Amino acid sequence: MASFVKTGRKIVAIGWNYSCGPLCSVSGAKPLLKHAKELNSPLPEKPLFFLKPTSSYLQQPGAIEVPEGTVVHHEIELGVVIGKTGRNIPQSAANSFISGYVLALDMTARNLQFEAKDKGHPWTVAKGFDTFTPVGDFIPPSKIKDYNNLQLTLKVDGKVTQDGSTSEMIFRIPKLISFVSSVMRLEEGDVILTGTPEGVGPVVPGQIVEGTLADGTTKETISSFRFPVVGRPAFDSDQ
C-alpha cells in the first residue's frame, strides 16, 4: 500500500469534522465545528464528504502550485489508506480495512469554493487542481498506537497556523469508513482524508509549508513533510 498514490482509485475527503475539543465536554456546551465555524457553515449531522482526483496527489520534493486568480488555503489532515475492497462495512470491522495512514494536505481554492457554494455548485474545481493533495510517506499501522490521539501541526514559513488533535474529531475513523462504504465501494489504495482542525489559511508563492504528525502522548514525530509554494506554470507539453 506504500504505492497508494499510483494505485488508488479515489480520494474521499471529509468536511467539517473537528469539534471545539475537551472544553465542550467540560462546559456542557454544544460542540462547535472549528473549521465549519471558520467558514460560516452549518454543523453536519452526518459525515459530509466529497471526492478529489488522484491526479491532485503531490509527493516530495514537488511544489504546491497556486493557479492564477485563486486564493489557496492549506488544510492539514490525517489520511487513512484502505487496504482491501469493501462495501457496507460495519464500524466493528472497519479497522481490518485499514492498511496504513498518511499525513496529507487538502489544498483548497477558497474563493472558488465560496463561489460554488453560493451557487449551489459542486466543489470539484476548488479542490481538484494538480498538486492540491500533497502527501507524506506511507505510515504503517505499527507506527500509530492510537489514531484517536495524534497531533496535527502545520507551519507556514516557520509559523504555526494549525495545531489540533485527532481526539477532536466528531466522526471517528470507524464511522467514516462505515458511512462512506455505505454509499460507494471502498477499494484497495483509496484514501480517506479525515478532516482538518481550525487554523486554515492562505499560502502564496514563495512560502514554505511544513506539516508534522506526532503521537499525542509522547510527542514523538511519526511523519512530516515540507513543500514550497509556487505559481502554477504556463502550458508545457511535457507536463
Helices and strands as residue ranges (DSSP letters): H 4-7, E 11-15, H 22-27, H 34-38, E 48-52, G 54-56, E 57-59, E 64-66, E 72-74, E 76-82, G 91-97, E 98-105, E 108-109, H 110-119, H 124-128, E 133-135, G 141-143, E 150-156, E 159-165, G 166-168, H 173-183, E 191-193, E 201-203, E 208-215, E 221-231
